[in-house]
Amino acid sequence: MSVAALTITTQNKDPLPPETSAKLRAIAATYCDAGGECHGPDHALRVEKTGLYIGQHMDCRLDIIAAGAILHDIGRRQETASKGRLCHAVYGAELARSILRDFHFNAADIEAICHTIRCHRYRDTMIPQSIEAEIIFDSDKLDSIGAIGIGRAFLFAGEIGAKLHNSDQDLMDSKAYTAEDTAYREFKIKMCKIKDRMLTPIGRQLALERHAFMEVFFTRLDKEFFGS
């Protein structure tokens, strides 16, 4: 099968009891802002779906992946409120620990799930030490590139009042959370590097495909924005 032919579909049923999954998703949604922004329930659902797809091809615990994906961004709102001083991955793992205890997960599984949450952040220095954590890391990063990643980058730019596009020259003096913090800036500073950060073989394959699409898109954006 070619890389381009890879599609994210899951063959197995939910690895968690349906009632548990539904309640965890409902709880996770309460930690999101009303609009969901770029890290709302729809993002968590895509990370879960991608994680299960990758996990089905590897020797891992799918229930750990499902729970970790559902809860991985529940600390985001607090990080935003603190303007980045609080790490949402570390804070979210502690929130998740309390939630999982209420669902009677055993101690070992709680620690395994919380580890996936603590280690999923792109800019963090915490390195995933389990295959489940590696899969959550890759799944979260895959959702920030390709067509979905481009859409999320433009959504975030709109939320902070950034321009539609800027040039390479603009990037030299640009700062985050300003009018210059465009989707193009996000591509040049972060998104273009993600393919080299993948931790699993399938994650790397999917990342290369999505990266190629981004290259085509932003080349076309330049052409239409600045003229041929």
DRENDO-1510 file (C-alpha; in Angstrom, 1 decimal, always signed):
<recs>
REC; n; res; u; v; w
REC; 1; MET; +0.0; +0.0; +0.0 .
REC; 2; SER; +1.4; +3.4; -0.9 .
REC; 3; VAL; +1.6; +6.2; +1.6 .
REC; 4; ALA; -1.0; +8.2; -0.2 .
REC; 5; ALA; -3.4; +5.2; +0.1 .
REC; 6; LEU; -3.2; +5.2; +3.9 .
REC; 7; THR; -6.5; +6.2; +5.4 .
REC; 8; ILE; -7.4; +6.4; +9.1 .
REC; 9; THR; -10.1; +3.9; +9.8 .
REC; 10; THR; -10.5; +1.7; +12.9 .
REC; 11; GLN; -11.6; -1.9; +12.6 .
REC; 12; ASN; -12.2; -2.6; +16.3 .
REC; 13; LYS; -14.9; -1.4; +18.5 .
REC; 14; ASP; -14.3; +1.1; +21.3 .
REC; 15; PRO; -11.6; -0.5; +23.5 .
REC; 16; LEU; -13.3; +1.2; +26.5 .
REC; 17; PRO; -16.8; +0.3; +27.7 .
REC; 18; PRO; -19.2; +2.6; +25.7 .
REC; 19; GLU; -20.6; +4.2; +28.9 .
REC; 20; THR; -17.1; +5.0; +30.1 .
REC; 21; SER; -16.0; +6.6; +26.8 .
REC; 22; ALA; -19.2; +8.7; +26.7 .
REC; 23; LYS; -18.8; +9.9; +30.2 .
REC; 24; LEU; -15.0; +10.7; +29.7 .
REC; 25; ARG; -15.8; +12.7; +26.6 .
REC; 26; ALA; -18.5; +14.6; +28.3 .
REC; 27; ILE; -16.2; +15.4; +31.2 .
REC; 28; ALA; -13.4; +16.4; +28.8 .
REC; 29; ALA; -15.8; +18.8; +27.0 .
REC; 30; THR; -16.4; +20.7; +30.2 .
REC; 31; TYR; -12.7; +21.7; +30.3 .
REC; 32; CYS; -13.0; +23.3; +26.8 .
REC; 33; ASP; -14.0; +26.8; +26.0 .
REC; 34; ALA; -17.5; +27.2; +24.6 .
REC; 35; GLY; -16.3; +27.3; +21.0 .
REC; 36; GLY; -13.9; +24.5; +21.4 .
REC; 37; GLU; -11.3; +26.5; +19.6 .
REC; 38; CYS; -8.4; +24.5; +18.1 .
REC; 39; HIS; -8.2; +22.0; +21.0 .
REC; 40; GLY; -11.9; +21.1; +21.5 .
REC; 41; PRO; -13.7; +17.8; +21.6 .
REC; 42; ASP; -13.5; +17.4; +17.8 .
REC; 43; HIS; -9.7; +17.6; +18.0 .
REC; 44; ALA; -9.6; +15.0; +20.9 .
REC; 45; LEU; -11.9; +12.7; +18.8 .
REC; 46; ARG; -9.5; +12.9; +15.8 .
REC; 47; VAL; -6.5; +12.2; +18.0 .
REC; 48; GLU; -8.3; +9.2; +19.5 .
REC; 49; LYS; -9.3; +7.9; +16.1 .
REC; 50; THR; -5.7; +8.3; +14.7 .
REC; 51; GLY; -4.3; +6.8; +17.9 .
REC; 52; LEU; -6.5; +3.7; +17.6 .
REC; 53; TYR; -5.6; +3.3; +13.9 .
REC; 54; ILE; -1.9; +3.4; +14.6 .
REC; 55; GLY; -2.3; +1.2; +17.8 .
REC; 56; GLN; -4.1; -1.5; +15.9 .
REC; 57; HIS; -0.9; -2.1; +13.9 .
REC; 58; MET; +1.3; -2.2; +17.0 .
REC; 59; ASP; +1.6; -4.2; +20.2 .
REC; 60; CYS; -0.1; -1.8; +22.6 .
REC; 61; ARG; -3.0; -1.2; +25.0 .
REC; 62; LEU; -5.8; +0.4; +23.0 .
REC; 63; ASP; -7.8; +1.3; +26.1 .
REC; 64; ILE; -4.8; +3.3; +27.4 .
REC; 65; ILE; -4.6; +5.2; +24.0 .
REC; 66; ALA; -8.4; +5.9; +24.0 .
REC; 67; ALA; -8.5; +7.3; +27.5 .
REC; 68; GLY; -5.3; +9.3; +27.0 .
REC; 69; ALA; -6.5; +10.8; +23.7 .
REC; 70; ILE; -9.9; +11.8; +25.2 .
REC; 71; LEU; -8.3; +13.6; +28.2 .
REC; 72; HIS; -5.0; +14.8; +26.7 .
REC; 73; ASP; -5.9; +18.5; +26.3 .
REC; 74; ILE; -8.1; +19.1; +29.4 .
REC; 75; GLY; -5.4; +21.5; +30.8 .
REC; 76; ARG; -5.4; +23.7; +27.7 .
REC; 77; ARG; -7.8; +26.3; +29.1 .
REC; 78; GLN; -5.7; +26.9; +32.2 .
REC; 79; GLU; -2.5; +27.2; +30.1 .
REC; 80; THR; -4.2; +29.8; +27.9 .
REC; 81; ALA; -5.4; +31.8; +30.9 .
REC; 82; SER; -1.9; +31.7; +32.3 .
REC; 83; LYS; -0.5; +32.9; +29.0 .
REC; 84; GLY; +1.7; +29.9; +28.7 .
REC; 85; ARG; +3.2; +29.9; +32.2 .
REC; 86; LEU; +1.3; +26.8; +33.1 .
REC; 87; CYS; +2.1; +23.6; +31.1 .
REC; 88; HIS; -1.2; +22.1; +30.0 .
REC; 89; ALA; +0.3; +18.6; +29.6 .
REC; 90; VAL; +1.5; +18.4; +33.2 .
REC; 91; TYR; -1.6; +20.1; +34.6 .
REC; 92; GLY; -3.9; +18.0; +32.5 .
REC; 93; ALA; -2.2; +14.8; +33.7 .
REC; 94; GLU; -3.0; +15.7; +37.3 .
REC; 95; LEU; -6.6; +16.6; +36.4 .
REC; 96; ALA; -6.9; +13.3; +34.6 .
REC; 97; ARG; -5.6; +11.3; +37.6 .
REC; 98; SER; -8.5; +12.5; +39.7 .
REC; 99; ILE; -11.0; +11.8; +37.0 .
REC; 100; LEU; -9.7; +8.3; +36.3 .
REC; 101; ARG; -9.8; +7.4; +40.0 .
REC; 102; ASP; -13.6; +8.2; +39.9 .
REC; 103; PHE; -13.9; +5.7; +37.1 .
REC; 104; HIS; -12.1; +3.0; +39.1 .
REC; 105; PHE; -9.2; +2.6; +36.7 .
REC; 106; ASN; -6.5; +0.6; +38.5 .
REC; 107; ALA; -3.3; +2.5; +39.7 .
REC; 108; ALA; -1.0; +1.1; +37.0 .
REC; 109; ASP; -3.4; +2.1; +34.2 .
REC; 110; ILE; -4.0; +5.5; +35.7 .
REC; 111; GLU; -0.2; +6.1; +35.7 .
REC; 112; ALA; +0.1; +4.8; +32.1 .
REC; 113; ILE; -2.7; +7.1; +30.9 .
REC; 114; CYS; -1.4; +10.1; +32.7 .
REC; 115; HIS; +2.1; +9.5; +31.2 .
REC; 116; THR; +0.6; +9.7; +27.7 .
REC; 117; ILE; -0.9; +13.1; +28.6 .
REC; 118; ARG; +2.2; +14.5; +30.3 .
REC; 119; CYS; +4.4; +13.6; +27.3 .
REC; 120; HIS; +2.2; +14.6; +24.3 .
REC; 121; ARG; +3.4; +18.2; +24.0 .
REC; 122; TYR; +5.5; +19.2; +21.0 .
REC; 123; ARG; +7.7; +21.8; +22.8 .
REC; 124; ASP; +8.1; +19.7; +26.0 .
REC; 125; THR; +11.3; +18.0; +27.2 .
REC; 126; MET; +9.4; +15.0; +28.6 .
REC; 127; ILE; +10.1; +12.0; +26.3 .
REC; 128; PRO; +7.4; +9.3; +26.0 .
REC; 129; GLN; +8.6; +6.1; +27.7 .
REC; 130; SER; +5.8; +3.8; +26.5 .
REC; 131; ILE; +4.4; +2.8; +23.1 .
REC; 132; GLU; +1.0; +4.2; +24.0 .
REC; 133; ALA; +2.6; +7.6; +24.9 .
REC; 134; GLU; +4.5; +7.6; +21.5 .
REC; 135; ILE; +1.2; +6.9; +19.7 .
REC; 136; ILE; -0.6; +9.7; +21.5 .
REC; 137; PHE; +2.3; +12.1; +20.7 .
REC; 138; ASP; +2.2; +11.2; +17.0 .
REC; 139; SER; -1.5; +11.3; +16.8 .
REC; 140; ASP; -1.7; +14.8; +18.3 .
REC; 141; LYS; +1.1; +16.1; +16.0 .
REC; 142; LEU; -0.6; +14.6; +12.9 .
REC; 143; ASP; -3.7; +16.6; +13.7 .
REC; 144; SER; -1.6; +19.8; +13.5 .
REC; 145; ILE; -0.4; +19.2; +9.9 .
REC; 146; GLY; -2.0; +18.3; +6.6 .
REC; 147; ALA; -5.4; +19.7; +5.6 .
REC; 148; ILE; -6.7; +19.6; +9.2 .
REC; 149; GLY; -3.5; +21.3; +10.4 .
REC; 150; ILE; -3.8; +24.1; +7.9 .
REC; 151; GLY; -7.5; +24.6; +8.8 .
REC; 152; ARG; -6.6; +24.7; +12.5 .
REC; 153; ALA; -3.8; +27.2; +11.9 .
REC; 154; PHE; -6.1; +29.6; +10.0 .
REC; 155; LEU; -8.7; +29.2; +12.7 .
REC; 156; PHE; -6.2; +30.1; +15.4 .
REC; 157; ALA; -4.9; +33.0; +13.4 .
REC; 158; GLY; -8.5; +34.3; +13.1 .
REC; 159; GLU; -9.0; +33.9; +16.9 .
REC; 160; ILE; -6.0; +36.1; +17.7 .
REC; 161; GLY; -6.7; +38.7; +14.9 .
REC; 162; ALA; -3.7; +37.7; +12.6 .
REC; 163; LYS; -3.5; +38.6; +9.0 .
REC; 164; LEU; -4.3; +36.1; +6.2 .
REC; 165; HIS; -0.7; +35.7; +5.0 .
REC; 166; ASN; +2.8; +37.2; +5.4 .
REC; 167; SER; +6.1; +36.8; +3.7 .
REC; 168; ASP; +9.4; +35.2; +4.8 .
REC; 169; GLN; +10.7; +38.7; +5.5 .
REC; 170; ASP; +7.8; +39.4; +7.8 .
REC; 171; LEU; +8.7; +36.2; +9.8 .
REC; 172; MET; +12.1; +37.6; +10.8 .
REC; 173; ASP; +10.4; +40.2; +13.1 .
REC; 174; SER; +7.2; +38.4; +13.9 .
REC; 175; LYS; +5.9; +37.4; +17.3 .
REC; 176; ALA; +3.3; +34.9; +18.5 .
REC; 177; TYR; -0.2; +36.3; +19.2 .
REC; 178; THR; +0.3; +39.3; +16.9 .
REC; 179; ALA; -1.1; +40.3; +13.5 .
REC; 180; GLU; +2.0; +38.5; +12.0 .
REC; 181; ASP; +1.1; +35.2; +13.7 .
REC; 182; THR; -0.4; +33.8; +10.5 .
REC; 183; ALA; -1.0; +30.2; +9.4 .
REC; 184; TYR; +2.0; +30.6; +7.2 .
REC; 185; ARG; +4.2; +31.6; +10.2 .
REC; 186; GLU; +3.0; +28.5; +12.0 .
REC; 187; PHE; +3.9; +26.4; +9.0 .
REC; 188; LYS; +7.4; +27.8; +8.7 .
REC; 189; ILE; +8.2; +27.8; +12.5 .
REC; 190; LYS; +6.5; +24.6; +13.6 .
REC; 191; MET; +4.4; +22.6; +11.1 .
REC; 192; CYS; +7.2; +22.0; +8.6 .
REC; 193; LYS; +9.3; +20.3; +11.3 .
REC; 194; ILE; +6.8; +17.9; +12.6 .
REC; 195; LYS; +7.5; +15.1; +10.1 .
REC; 196; ASP; +10.9; +14.8; +11.6 .
REC; 197; ARG; +9.6; +14.4; +15.2 .
REC; 198; MET; +7.4; +11.4; +14.6 .
REC; 199; LEU; +8.1; +8.4; +16.9 .
REC; 200; THR; +6.2; +5.5; +15.2 .
REC; 201; PRO; +6.7; +4.0; +11.7 .
REC; 202; ILE; +3.0; +4.6; +10.7 .
REC; 203; GLY; +3.2; +8.1; +12.2 .
REC; 204; ARG; +6.2; +8.9; +10.0 .
REC; 205; GLN; +4.4; +7.6; +6.9 .
REC; 206; LEU; +1.3; +9.7; +7.6 .
REC; 207; ALA; +3.3; +12.8; +8.4 .
REC; 208; LEU; +5.3; +12.6; +5.2 .
REC; 209; GLU; +2.0; +12.5; +3.2 .
REC; 210; ARG; +0.5; +15.4; +5.1 .
REC; 211; HIS; +3.7; +17.4; +4.9 .
REC; 212; ALA; +3.7; +17.1; +1.1 .
REC; 213; PHE; +0.2; +18.5; +0.9 .
REC; 214; MET; +1.2; +21.5; +3.0 .
REC; 215; GLU; +4.1; +22.3; +0.7 .
REC; 216; VAL; +1.7; +22.3; -2.2 .
REC; 217; PHE; -0.8; +24.4; -0.4 .
REC; 218; PHE; +1.5; +27.1; +0.9 .
REC; 219; THR; +3.3; +27.3; -2.5 .
REC; 220; ARG; -0.1; +27.9; -4.1 .
REC; 221; LEU; -1.0; +30.5; -1.4 .
REC; 222; ASP; +2.1; +32.4; -2.2 .
REC; 223; LYS; +1.3; +32.4; -5.9 .
REC; 224; GLU; -2.2; +33.6; -5.4 .
REC; 225; PHE; -1.4; +36.2; -2.6 .
REC; 226; PHE; +1.7; +37.8; -4.1 .
REC; 227; GLY; +1.1; +37.0; -7.8 .
REC; 228; SER; +3.0; +34.8; -10.2 .
</recs>
